[in-house]
């Protein structure tokens, strides 16, 4: 729905999902309604009034004629815009490429899967390439607002990982955590780094961890062989999140619980999951969801540059990857190399593959990542005073419309 101005009519959008009446494109003041609006952790009939990029009011339990300027989404589901805190690429481009156009393309794309906020994630590369990538993302962040999803900041996942749990990364590019180097990275980024991935056992005296916590940068433990005891120490010192639980970390053992044991047992800790059913078994997805509950689970895509591309063999600067019919990338060794799943499919899989409650799945994509990032005062909920970031989908989990700051994008 690219433009609707000065006319009255009915537009059939993905199988009769909305009736559209007169709307002025310029003022972004409107009402939307559905029989299924995600409000106070359940779907209810409701009307939302949007104004100035925010949700002005919500009238729950009511579903009536909207009058001029209203959009009736009927039986479609209306939820907060989804937030992907861990994603690396899309459509052949990667956050580490150092290409601003890749980031702009990503911003325009993400509303197509209901994502309204994300953090482009760099990966383990040479210092030179990381600097180039940070400069490119900064360039786009400091431009006037581009139509599409909002970039909250940068996720610096590499290069401070463990050689033993490197995943698909080049072991020769992994570096020992360095406070001075990180300060340089942060300066180059324009202080837009919001999250850091860290193998804390490699961080001497946890200097980098403590520094990031003092600056409000969220520390995520991952790609790590850290012991349970040291992980608990890192959590006490301020680490808040676990990257893709069970992937690229020491395994859970009944006498050596390691990082997965900390992820599952520390109630205050947020824990990410890749829910494609391949990176971890659906039964393990369910175990993580039960342990973290509706308030601490975060679902991520961990998408690579190959997301959106057809199955086949691809070669980039640093690796050769085959995308299978299952939509997952693999190196020639068979090692997994990132996901191509969408956020909405991730939510569906938490419900249908893992058998988790709807509230756990939806919160994992909306309010929980907002809480982890400390932006839950304005994003992650459908609530008066919050940003009008909204995703709307049908019973087949197809996106019908996405609003970014009150503007219909699709």
PARO-265770 format. One line per 2 residues: their letters; for each residue y, z, x of C-alpha. Coordinates in pm, whole numbers, plus 50000, padded with zeros to 5 digits. Each point is the difference from the previous one (the first is absolute). Layout:
// residues N
a = Y,Z,X ~ ...
END
This chain:
// residues 410
xx = 50000,50000,50000 ~ 50265,49875,50239
xx = 50290,49981,49757 ~ 50050,50087,49637
xx = 50356,49959,49879 ~ 50176,49937,49672
xx = 49701,49891,49796 ~ 49769,50162,49751
xx = 49633,49923,50000 ~ 49649,50098,50068
xx = 49844,49941,50340 ~ 49627,50036,50030
xx = 49933,50162,50335 ~ 49638,50030,50108
xx = 49840,50005,49660 ~ 50260,50124,49749
xx = 50118,50297,50204 ~ 50369,50003,49923
xx = 50252,49902,49738 ~ 50342,49935,50150
xx = 50329,50015,49815 ~ 50352,49930,50114
xx = 50080,50132,50346 ~ 50291,49955,50238
xx = 49871,49936,50349 ~ 50318,50131,50161
xx = 50015,50356,49877 ~ 49639,50116,50056
xx = 50028,50228,49696 ~ 49702,49975,49772
xx = 49717,50172,49823 ~ 49630,49946,50054
xx = 49711,50145,49802 ~ 49623,50007,49975
xx = 49724,50187,49825 ~ 49884,50101,50349
xx = 50273,50148,50220 ~ 49893,50229,50286
xx = 50198,50316,49924 ~ 49914,50354,50109
xx = 49662,49882,50133 ~ 49874,49824,49691
xx = 50055,49676,49810 ~ 50216,50047,49690
xx = 50210,49778,49773 ~ 50352,50005,50137
xx = 50332,49824,50034 ~ 50182,49989,50334
xx = 50370,49929,50026 ~ 50102,49852,50335
xx = 50356,49999,50127 ~ 50160,49947,50339
xx = 49668,49978,50181 ~ 49873,50329,49861
xx = 49802,50129,49707 ~ 50267,50139,49769
xx = 49778,50146,49730 ~ 49637,50011,49891
xx = 49906,50056,49639 ~ 49631,50084,50001
xx = 49774,50001,49700 ~ 50218,49740,49835
xx = 49943,49630,49972 ~ 50242,49805,49783
xx = 50206,49685,49979 ~ 50219,49979,50307
xx = 50283,49796,49858 ~ 50206,49760,50211
xx = 49931,50007,50371 ~ 49657,50159,49972
xx = 49664,49890,50136 ~ 49685,50104,49819
xx = 49703,49997,50235 ~ 49768,50095,49713
xx = 49660,50109,50142 ~ 50076,49943,50368
xx = 49998,50303,50233 ~ 50333,50113,50143
xx = 49981,50215,50313 ~ 50239,50088,50284
xx = 50035,49732,50265 ~ 49729,50047,50258
xx = 50070,50115,50356 ~ 49796,49867,50293
xx = 50054,50221,50304 ~ 49743,49825,50221
xx = 50009,49622,50017 ~ 50026,49764,50295
xx = 50037,49647,49871 ~ 49972,49728,49739
xx = 49972,49623,49972 ~ 49939,49927,50368
xx = 50274,50231,50128 ~ 49986,50346,50154
xx = 50257,50278,50040 ~ 49937,49982,50374
xx = 50090,49630,50029 ~ 50368,50067,50054
xx = 50095,49742,49737 ~ 50262,50107,49743
xx = 49894,49721,49763 ~ 49653,50154,49980
xx = 50156,50323,49875 ~ 50222,49819,49750
xx = 49700,49809,49866 ~ 49813,50329,49963
xx = 50287,50160,49806 ~ 50000,49709,49755
xx = 49622,50004,49964 ~ 49918,50365,49943
xx = 50126,50029,49638 ~ 49731,49745,49910
xx = 49748,50281,50041 ~ 50221,50271,49849
xx = 50123,50146,50329 ~ 50367,50097,50002
xx = 50015,50204,50324 ~ 49814,49957,50330
xx = 50008,50073,50372 ~ 49925,49704,50230
xx = 49752,50133,50253 ~ 49997,49893,50364
xx = 49674,50019,50195 ~ 49889,50047,50359
xx = 50176,49735,50205 ~ 50180,49984,50335
xx = 50327,50191,50028 ~ 50189,49671,50008
xx = 49843,49878,49675 ~ 50049,50332,49824
xx = 50370,49994,50093 ~ 50030,49645,49869
xx = 49828,50100,49675 ~ 50222,50303,49949
xx = 50313,49792,50054 ~ 49885,49742,49744
xx = 49926,50261,49734 ~ 50332,50172,50073
xx = 50183,49670,49954 ~ 49858,49961,49652
xx = 50047,50368,49909 ~ 50370,49980,50085
xx = 50064,49682,49804 ~ 50141,50009,49650
xx = 49728,50083,49749 ~ 49749,49718,49969
xx = 49854,49943,49655 ~ 49657,50159,49992
xx = 49827,50313,50123 ~ 50189,50271,50187
xx = 49914,50079,50363 ~ 50022,50376,50040
xx = 49964,49977,50377 ~ 49752,49917,50276
xx = 49650,50132,50059 ~ 49934,50000,50376
xx = 49621,50016,50002 ~ 49942,49891,50357
xx = 49981,50032,50295 ~ 49910,50372,50014
xx = 49635,49976,49898 ~ 49670,50108,50150
xx = 49798,49756,50210 ~ 49685,50137,49840
xx = 50124,49922,49648 ~ 50214,49694,50064
xx = 49874,49800,49701 ~ 50094,49635,50047
xx = 50274,50076,50255 ~ 50003,49873,50358
xx = 49900,50304,50212 ~ 50220,49880,50287
xx = 50313,50034,49785 ~ 49935,50357,49887
xx = 50246,50240,50162 ~ 50022,50372,50058
xx = 50250,50161,49761 ~ 50337,50008,50171
xx = 50301,50182,49859 ~ 50242,49793,50206
xx = 49841,49673,49896 ~ 50000,50104,49635
xx = 50369,50094,50018 ~ 50066,49651,50133
xx = 49797,49846,49716 ~ 50191,50207,49745
xx = 50336,49902,50150 ~ 49907,49631,49998
xx = 49891,50029,49636 ~ 50338,50138,49899
xx = 49826,50331,49926 ~ 49807,49835,49718
xx = 49658,50134,50107 ~ 49881,50218,49713
xx = 49632,50047,50089 ~ 49803,50021,50324
xx = 49626,49953,50045 ~ 49870,50230,50272
xx = 49680,50103,50175 ~ 50139,50349,50056
xx = 49730,50094,50253 ~ 50167,49751,50237
xx = 50344,50154,49946 ~ 50052,50259,50275
xx = 50100,50335,49846 ~ 50062,49799,49681
xx = 50348,49923,50131 ~ 50039,49675,49809
xx = 49860,50150,49682 ~ 50244,50292,50011
xx = 50294,49773,50078 ~ 49925,49771,49704
xx = 49962,50295,49765 ~ 50338,50133,50116
xx = 50156,49662,49915 ~ 49837,49967,49658
xx = 49764,49723,50113 ~ 49663,50034,49827
xx = 49708,50037,50240 ~ 49667,49852,49890
xx = 49684,50089,50190 ~ 49764,49709,50053
xx = 49816,49763,50236 ~ 49896,50329,50152
xx = 49709,50206,50129 ~ 50188,50327,49960
xx = 49802,50318,49939 ~ 50025,50185,49672
xx = 50169,50292,50174 ~ 50267,49789,50169
xx = 50054,49803,49680 ~ 50069,50326,49816
xx = 50247,50094,50274 ~ 50175,49664,49960
xx = 50018,50052,49624 ~ 50148,50346,50050
xx = 50257,49837,50229 ~ 50101,49754,49730
xx = 49764,49702,49983 ~ 49986,49904,49632
xx = 49762,49708,49953 ~ 49667,49849,50109
xx = 49985,49623,50047 ~ 49714,49819,49819
xx = 49761,50296,49986 ~ 49659,49945,50167
xx = 50112,49669,50156 ~ 50057,50012,50377
xx = 49942,50371,50049 ~ 49719,50229,50106
xx = 49739,50033,49723 ~ 49956,50304,49780
xx = 49723,50225,50134 ~ 49891,50326,49843
xx = 50067,50191,50322 ~ 50278,49778,50136
xx = 50223,49914,49702 ~ 50261,49820,50211
xx = 50290,49815,49842 ~ 49817,49911,49676
xx = 49919,50369,49954 ~ 50368,50086,50035
xx = 50096,49720,49762 ~ 49766,50126,49730
xx = 50049,50375,50042 ~ 50371,50046,50069
xx = 50149,50012,49651 ~ 50360,49929,50105
xx = 49907,49683,50187 ~ 50048,49653,49853
xx = 49707,49768,50067 ~ 49990,49620,49985
xx = 49711,49792,49876 ~ 49929,49626,50014
xx = 49828,49942,49668 ~ 49854,49652,50040
xx = 49649,50149,49988 ~ 49924,49855,50344
xx = 50202,50204,50247 ~ 49834,50305,49846
xx = 49727,50028,49739 ~ 50113,50068,49640
xx = 49813,50331,50010 ~ 50211,50106,50298
xx = 50313,49880,49819 ~ 49901,50235,49720
xx = 49937,50292,50236 ~ 50346,49956,50154
xx = 50159,49973,49655 ~ 49827,50313,49873
xx = 50100,50199,50309 ~ 50364,49886,49997
xx = 50042,50001,49623 ~ 50278,49834,49808
xx = 50280,50127,50227 ~ 49897,49918,50359
xx = 49805,49673,49996 ~ 50188,49688,50118
xx = 49858,49652,49953 ~ 50104,49732,50250
xx = 49929,49634,50060 ~ 50004,50005,50383
xx = 50050,49628,49947 ~ 49998,49763,50295
xx = 50173,49667,50056 ~ 49699,49835,49835
xx = 50078,50141,49656 ~ 50060,49715,49757
xx = 49818,49744,50216 ~ 49680,49821,49900
xx = 49668,50112,50150 ~ 49946,49847,50342
xx = 50047,50049,50371 ~ 50347,50068,50135
xx = 50140,50044,50347 ~ 50324,50185,50075
xx = 50167,50100,50325 ~ 49761,50283,50076
xx = 49682,49958,49797 ~ 49761,49776,49812
xx = 49914,50116,49650 ~ 49772,49865,49731
xx = 50095,50073,49639 ~ 49686,50018,49790
xx = 49951,49929,49632 ~ 50034,50376,49950
xx = 50363,49974,50115 ~ 49951,50214,50311
xx = 50084,49896,50355 ~ 49748,50046,50279
xx = 50002,49940,50374 ~ 49718,49801,50159
xx = 49836,50335,50078 ~ 49986,50077,49628
xx = 50262,50276,50030 ~ 50232,50021,49700
xx = 50351,49866,50067 ~ 50211,50105,49707
xx = 49997,49948,49627 ~ 50126,49728,49767
xx = 49989,50211,49683 ~ 50298,50041,49766
xx = 50137,50337,49895 ~ 49917,49947,49633
xx = 49641,49906,50085 ~ 49990,50314,50216
xx = 50094,50210,49698 ~ 49740,49826,49788
xx = 49730,50063,50261 ~ 50077,50371,50016
xx = 49934,50012,49626 ~ 49717,49750,49959
xx = 49817,50016,50335 ~ 50059,50362,50096
xx = 50006,50138,49646 ~ 50315,50205,50061
xx = 50229,50108,49717 ~ 50280,49762,49907
xx = 50260,50260,50094 ~ 49857,50029,50352
xx = 50004,49622,50048 ~ 50351,49938,49864
xx = 50153,50298,50180 ~ 49841,49877,50324
xx = 50207,49682,49979 ~ 50324,50146,49866
xx = 50116,50361,50013 ~ 49773,50118,50284
xx = 50132,49755,50263 ~ 50350,50083,49872
xx = 49931,50370,50052 ~ 49865,49941,50349
xx = 50315,49806,50091 ~ 50231,50255,49832
xx = 50139,49739,49761 ~ 49838,50148,49690
xx = 50343,50101,49870 ~ 50073,49634,49921
xx = 49676,49797,50020 ~ 49642,50030,49883
xx = 50056,50109,49640 ~ 50123,49855,49674
xx = 50263,50262,49936 ~ 50367,50009,49907
xx = 50219,49980,50309 ~ 49734,49827,50212
xx = 50029,49651,50144 ~ 49890,49737,49749
xx = 49708,49885,50216 ~ 49734,49903,49751
xx = 49669,49811,50001 ~ 49847,49856,49683
xx = 49643,49871,49976 ~ 49748,49897,49736
xx = 49646,50119,49928 ~ 49866,49757,50261
xx = 50216,50164,50267 ~ 50227,49696,50026
xx = 50366,50062,50070 ~ 50217,49900,49704
xx = 50339,50100,50142 ~ 50150,50212,50274
xx = 50346,50155,49996 ~ 50172,50091,50326
xx = 50301,50224,49940 ~ 50008,49883,49639
xx = 49984,49627,50076 ~ 49707,49792,49873
xx = 49865,49818,50304 ~ 49717,49775,49881
END
